[in-house]
Every structure is written in C-alpha cells, then in structure tokens.
Amino acid sequence: MKRQLNIREEAARCLFCQDAPCTKACGTGDPARAIRAIRFDNAEIAAQWVAASSEADLERAEQACIHYDRPIRIRELLAAVPQPAAVNLPSLEIDFCGFHCENPFFLASSAICTNYEMVARALEAGWAGVFYKTICMQEIREVSPRFDAVGKPFAGFRNMEQLSENPVDVDFDILRRLKQQYPTKMIVASIMGQTEEEWIELAHMAETAGVDAIELNFSCPQMRLAGMGSDVGQNAELVTFYTAYVKRAVKIPVIPKMTPNITNINEPAMGAYFAGANAISAINTIKSITLNEEVKVSDKYAISGYSGRAVKPIALRFIADMASNPIIKGVEYSGIGGIETWRDALEYIQLGCTNVQVCTAVMEYGYRIIDDLVLGMQHAMARRGVTRLADCVGELLGSVVKPSDMDRDTVVYPKIDRERCIGCGRCQLSCADGGHQAITFDTTTRQPHIVGTKCVGCHLCRLVCPTGAMGLTKRIPKKD
C-alpha cells in the first residue's frame, strides 16, 4: 500500500475565498488560483501560478488559510502537480447563430444576469455572451427563501426564482447599453409572453434594443401564472405557434428554450424547427422538491426547478435526442445543465452544441470560473492537436446508439493496483450487496481478490473505490 494525497479531494476542501488570505500571505504567487485550477479539472497547468514561490512562501500561505477545520495542505498539494509544458494554445472562437464568438461560454438566463453591472463584470471577465434574465409583461413576485441545495459543494440546486423583476423598459435599456458597450459580445434577450400579442411585442422591443438574438423561454417550471413557461414547452403546438409568431415579427435569430419536464423532447423541438427556429436551448431546470426545514415558505413547500451537476447526464440525453433526429436539420444547439468544468462543456459540444450556458456553477463560485473553462478547453484541444473548436462539434454523436445496438459479446474486467489499494474493502462490500459477489476480502492481509469466474465486468467496484486502485483490462470476448 502506498499512501498518497488525492489532489482533487484536497482541492475540493478549499473554501475558494474572495480575496484569498493564502495568496496575500504567499507574496510571490497565487496559490488560491492554483488550487482553483485543480478543483476545476486543470491540475496539469496549476503549477504556473506558484512557479516563483518557495517552500517558505507556500508555508506562509498554508498558515494563513482560514479553513474552519484544518488548513489546506497547500505545500503538499502543489508539490504533487506536474510542471506545465509550454504549448501553443488554440483559439476558442466559434460561430453561433451567425455571430462570431470569442469562446462558447455564455451566462444562462437566471439570477446571475439581472442588471447591467452584473453582466458587464461577467463580460469583462471573459464570458463571450449572455442570455439575459427572462423579460415578461407580468408583475413578478418572488418568495423567500427561494433557493436550496443538495450537498456542499452543490450536487444539485433547487430554485424557485421566476423571471426578471425589473420593469420591461428598464431591462431593454440595459440590453441596449450592454450591446453598445460590448459590441463584440453576443447579447441575447430571453423573453416570455402569455399571449401571441405579448410574444410579438416583447420580440419587437428586443430587436429595437439592438440585441443579437432572442431566446423564447418555453420552459420555466415554477411560473405563478398558467399558460407560461413549461406549460407552453410541454405543448408542441404552442411551441410551434409562438415560435412562428416571433420569427415572422423579427429578423434576428430566434432560439426556443426546451423544457426537460417532458417524455419526448423531439416533439416540441420539431415544432420549433418547423416554425423556423435558428437554434434550440436545452435544458431548463427539472421539476423537483426538497423538504429541508430551512426552506419552507410560511410552513409550505412547492415544486420548482432543479439544476447543477446532478442534471448533466439528463441534459446530455436530451441534446443527443435532438441532435440525432434526422428530421431536424440546420438547427444549432445551446447546451445547458450541470456545466462546471471545461470537460462538462466539451461533452455538450461533442454531442452537437456550438454554444453552452452556465448558471449554477457561477452562483456557487462566481464569474471567475470562466478562466478555467477557457484555459481547460484550450489545453484539452492542444493535447489532441485540435486547432478549431468547431471540429469538436458533434464528434461523439455517432457513438451514441440504442441499448439494443450495444456490444454484448465482450467484457472488460477490472484489475487491482496493489500499490494504490489501502485495504478498505469497499469494493467487496459493494460487489457483495450490489453486484455479483465476485470479490473476496482477506481480513488478515486486508486485500481484496477478484473471482474471475463470477465477475461480469459491471465496474461497480471501480466506481466506489476511493483511491482509484481499480483499473481496467483489455476488452476481450466473453466466455461461453
């Protein structure tokens, strides 16, 4: 057994302070930035932020850590990351709805973009554009509290917030000023009407404000009024009609936003396509409920939207469903749901998205995560020798098949790395109670052993192993 620091677990303990005391104390580098790089899947480049820092500098940083339990092991953590290699970083420029974007990363229509000052800070930080918080004609009255989370860091996030509380003219003036001040950034107005007339009026106001595109919010799951939000998105006929009304009313691109609270997303998506949609956003939040005592509103609970890391596999499934639909052609996709790291974003792109939107991760960590999204994506492309992000769009879509088309004649067995195995026995417990009883555990030597005649290659053992001691063998034909 070889004990070693799990750098991702240690980095995840970091509080990611605003105005980090560790960096102030270090004086020669930015250990807080290096730790954040590790947390957001950029361990390979983290050392650059402490390249000039000595052991004594990092010791001061560690002593300055204000963690409520124990200081982050800064010296050991940063000693464990590799020295970054010098590489030529490719551009992340990509076109979306005819607009040339500096990168694919946009703010999602939500609480993270509700006024001019917020959006301006995000754009200055490096975000390529914004889907501004949805504008409507109705009075918006919110509840308190309106957020809840599952886990820290957030595994999932429940939100009861509705649409913009600003007067309509104020919001469109904000959009006008943003476009004037940031002409190279893509500014998208998200709108929601209750009638044909409201959709058309809001679309005209958006176009007059000078925005680059209009998102049609057919998907908010917690609207107070009937006939709005996901009530529309679950009805393919209404999606078709409202999209067509707006398309006829304006000349700028129109982007309907799909609800995940539906069995077959292709039904409303095809309605949007036949009505002339230029792109489709997906997904909005998933209807959910949490029952924490602290989030009751006058002793009541309500169903509302769920987002964050837990929803990403669901969102990817919906993107794959639409992008592989042979009827829908020439429509671009903006992927939303659970994006925290560049790797999350790349998965959406590889399934066909030319644009991605982020919300929950910004709410938890701030606009600053754009740094790791951009650098991580650039380094990932450089490692593969890819020079154009557009070349990654849809590259894995052909690998997504029906369960009936999967290879069921071969198997990949797990193997145990004895150097990494610490003898906890978690693999045996899970295999015994949730698998195929294919692992034994010697309590004297504290060593697990795989029983080849029983193992079916399900890999539950690999997923529960806390140290990564369970690896993979080569794929081989199954024995008769």
N, C-alpha and C positions, 0 to 999 in steps of 0.2 A: 504494500500500500504506500502510495506517495501522496502526502497531503499537499494541496496547492490552493492558492487563492482563486476563487471564482470571481473574475473581474467584473462580470456583468451583475452578479448578485451584490457585490460590494458597491459598485457604482449606483445601483438602484436604491441603495440605502441613503444616498446623498439627498439632502433637502432642496438642492438647486436654489440656493438663496438668491434673493435680489441683493446686489452689491455684496458679493460673497466675501466674508471675513478671511477665508483661506487665501484668496488671491491678493487681498490687501496685505496680508502678513508675509506672503511669499516675496513680493517685491521685484522678482526677476522673470516671472512668467504668470500664467493664468491657469492654475490647477483646476479651478472650478470649470473652466471651459473644456479642459482635457477630460475631466470626469463626465461632463455632459456628452462629449463625443462618444465615450464608451457606452453610456446609457442609451444613446440613440444609434447604436449599431455602427459606430465609426471607430472602433478600437484601433484599427490599423493606422489611423492618422492622428491619434490623440497625443502622441509624444511631442508633436511640433509646438504645442502651447507651453511646454516646460523644457524646451531644448536648452535654454540658457540657465536653468535652475540647478543649483547644487543640492546635495543631500541636506545641508543645513537650511537652505531656503524652503525645501519641502517639509522639513521637520517643523519649522515655524508655522507653515501653512496648516499642518496637521494639528498643532497645538491650538491654533486659532479656530478650529472647527467648532461650531456651536450645536452639533447634533445632540438631541435630547437624551440619547442612550450612551453612545460612545463615539469618539471621533472616527471619521472615515479614515481608513488605513492608506492615506494618500501616498506615502513613500513606497509601500509595497505594491499598491495598485498601479502606480505609474511606472514602476520598475518592471512590471510584468507585460507591458505593452511593447510591441515592436517599434523600432525606429522607422519612420515613414520613408518610403523610397520616393525619389524625385520623379514625377510623372507629368506629362502634358495633359492637362485636364480639358476634356471636350466641352463644347458649348451645350447648354440645355435648351437652346432656342427651338421652339416648335410652334406651328400654326394651329390655331383653334378658331373655328368659325370665320376663317379668313383674316383673323387678327394675328400678327406676328408677336408671340410672347417670348420673353427672355427665359422663362422656365415654365413648367407645367403646374406650378403650385399656386392655388388660389385660396382665399378665405371663403368658407362656406357661409351662406346666408343664415345668420344666427346672432346670438348675443355678442359675438366677437367683432361685429362691424355695424355699430348702431349710430355712429356720428362721424363727423369729419375728422376730428382729432385722432380717433382710434384707427380709422382706415389709413390716414396719412402716415401714422407711425409704422403701420404694417408695410405699406408700400415702400417707405424709406428703408425698412429693414431688409427688403429684398423679395417680398411676395410679388408675383407677377400680375396679380389682379384680384378682384373682389366680386363676389356675388353678394351685393349689399342686402342687409336685412329686409325681409319682405314688406312691401308697402301695400296698404289697403285703404279703403274708404271708411271702414268701420272704426268705432272707438275701441281701443284695446285696453282692457283692464286685467292686470295680472294678479296672481295670488302670491302669498308669502308664507313659508318659503316655497320656492318652485324648482329647486334642484335637489337631487340625491345621487349618491354614488355607491357602487358595489366595489369594495376593496380600495386600498391605497398602496401603490398608485392605482388609478381607476382601471378596473377591468371593464366596467360598464358605467354609464352615466344616464340618469333619468332626468328629463327636463320637461317642465310644464309651461315653459315660456311660449308665447304666441308670436305675434308679428310686431313690427315697429310701432312704438307708442308716439312717435313724432307726428305732427300734422303733415299731411301729404305734401304741401308746398315746401315745407322745410326739408323733407327728405329729398325731393327732386332738386332743390337748390344745392344741397350737399353733393349730390351726384354731379351736378353741373360744375361745381367748383373743383371737385376731385378730378374730373376729366380735363379741365383747363390747367390744373396744376401738374397733373401727371399724364401727359398725352401718350406716353409710351406704355402705360399700364392699361390693362383691359378692365373697364368698369362695366359691370353687368347689373341692371336693375332687376330685382326679383319682385314680382307683383302677384296679387291675389284679388280677384273680383268675386262678387256674388251673383252678378248678372252679366249678360252679354254687354250691356252698356258700360258697366264698370270695368270689365276687362279691356274694352276698346279705349275708354277714356284714360285709364292708367297707362296703357301702352303708348298712346299719343303723348302723354306727359313725359314718359321715359325717353321717347325718341327726341322730343323737343329739348330735353335736358342735355342731349348730346352723348348718351351712353352708347356703348359699343354693341350691346345685345340685351335681350330681355329674357329672364327666366320666368316661367309660369309655374307658380307653386301650387301643384295639384296634390300635395302630399302631407301637409302638416297634420299630425294625428290628434292634436289637442285643441282644435278650434272650438270656441264657445258657441258659435253660431252654426246652424245647419247649412248644408249646401256649399261648404267651403273646405279647402284643404283636402284631406284624404277622402272625404265624401265624394269629391269630384274624381280623384285619381283612381278610385275603385270602379268607376263607371266609364268604360271605354268610349261610349257615345258622347258623354260630356267632354272628355279629353279631346276627342276629335273636333267637336263643335267649337269649344273655346280656343283651341289652338288655331283653327281655321279663321275664327273671327280676328284674332290678333295678327295672324300672318297677312290677312287682307288689309289690315289697318296700318301696318308699318313696313318699312323697307329694311330695317336692321334684322340680324339673325334672331330667331326665336327658339328658346330652349325649354321645353316642358320638363318638369321635375317629377319623377315617378315615385309612387308610394310602394313600400315593401309589404304593406298590410293587405296582401292580395295573393291568391294562389298562382296565377299565371300573369306575370308582368308583361308578357308579349302582347296581351290583348290591348291594354291602354297604349303600350309603346307603338303598336301598329296603327292605332288611331292617330297618334301624334305624327307618325311617319306619313300616313295618307293625307294628313292636313297640311303637310309641308314643313314640318319641324326641321331646323338645321342641325340640331344636336339634342341629346337627351341627357339630363342629370339623373343620377341614381346612386344611392337611395337616400330617402329621407329617414327619419327615425322610426323605430319599430314600436308598436303599441305595447305597453308594459305597465307593471305596477310594482311598487316597493312598499313595504309596510313598516318602515322604521318609525318609531315613536316621534322622533325629532322632526319629521317632515309632514306631519298631519297639519291640515289647514282647518282650524276650528273643529278639531276632532273628526275630520273626514279625509279619506284617501280618494284618488282618482287615477284613471288610466291616462298615461301620457307617453311621450317618446323616449326610446332607449337608443343610446349611441355608444361610441367608444370601441375599444379593441375587440370586445366580445361580438360585435356585429359584422366584423370584416368578412368572415367566411360566407355569411349570408349575402352581403352586398356583392361579393365577387361572383356568387352563383347567379344573381340577377343580371349582372353585367354580361357574364358568359351566355346566359339565355338569350339576351337581346342581340349581342354581337354575333352570335352564331345563327341567328334567324335569317334564312335565305331570302325572305321577303323584304326585310328592312335593309336597304342599300343606300350608301351615300350619306348616312347619318353619323355624326361624331358622338362620342360619349364623354361625359364628365363624371368621374368616379368619386363616390363619397361613402365613407363609413369605416371608422376604425383606423385611419391613417395616422401613424405616429412617426414612423421612420421612412427613410428612402426606400427600404425594401418593401414596405407596405405599398408605397406609391407605385413602385415598379411592377408589382403584381397586377395592379389595375391596368397599367399601361400594356403589359404583356397580354392582357385579355381584350385589348382593343380601345382603351381610353387614350385620348390625346390631351387630357386635362384631368387634374384631381383637385378635390376640395377638402379642406381640413377645418375642423371645428373643435372637437372635444380635447384634442392634444394641446391646442392653443389655450383653451380655458384652463387646463391644468398647468402648463409650463410656460405660456406666453408666446408672443410673436417670434422670439429669438430662435425657436426651433427651425426656422427657415434655413439657418446656417447649416445645420446638419442634414437637412433634406437635400439641399443643393450640393454640398460637398460630398455627401454619401453617394448620391446618384452619379456625380461626375467620376468619382473614383471607381465605382462599380462598372461604369462604361469603359473607363480606361483599362481596367483589369481584363475586360473581354475584348478590347480592341475595337469597340464600337465608337464611332465618331458622330453619329446622328441619332438623337433620341427617337426620331420618327421611325428609325429602323427597328426599334423595340416594340412598336405598337402592334398588338395582335400576334406577336411571335409565338405565344403558347396556346392560342385559341384552338389550333388544330389538334392539340394534345388532350383537349377536354372531350371525353366521349361518354356515352351512356354506360351505366353499370353492366349492361348486357354485352358490351364490347370490350370489357377489360380482360386482360390475360389471366386466366385461371389455371394455367398448366405449369406455372413456375413458382418458385418460392425464394425468398431472401431470408436466411436465418440470421439471428443476432449472434454476436460474439462478445466475450467479456475481456476487457482490457484490465488485467490484474494490477497494473501499476496505478490505475485510476480508482479501482474498486476499493471502497473503505469498509466493506462488510456490513452494511446497514440492513441488508435483507429485504429492502423494499421491493425489489424485483420478484422475489419469491412470494411475498405476501400478495402482490397484485396478480401474479400468474396463478396462484392457488385459488384466489377468491374471485378473480375476474377474467381469467384466461383458461389455460388448458393443462394446468398442473404439470408444466414441463420444466420447472426449475426446482431443484432441491437446495437445501441450505445446511451446511455443516456448522453447527453451533460451536464446535471446538476450534476450528480454524477460521470461523466467520467468513466462509467462502461460498458463494452460490455456484451451482453447476447446472448447465442446460442439458436436459434429457432429450437427445435428438429424435428419438422415436415418438415423442409426444409433441414436440414443438411444431407449430403450424405457421410460424413467421408472422404473427399478428403485430408484434413490436410494442405491445403494452409495456413490457419490461424496459425497453429503451426510453419510452416516454416518461416513466416515473423515476428513472434513475437520477439522483440529484447531482451526480458528478460527471455524467457523460461517459461512464465506463462501458455502456452497452453500445457496441458499434455494429457495422453491417458486414455481411459476407457477400460474395458474388451471387447474382441471381442464377439459379440452376433449375432444371426440370424437376417437377415433383416426382417422387417415387410412387409407383403403382401400389 
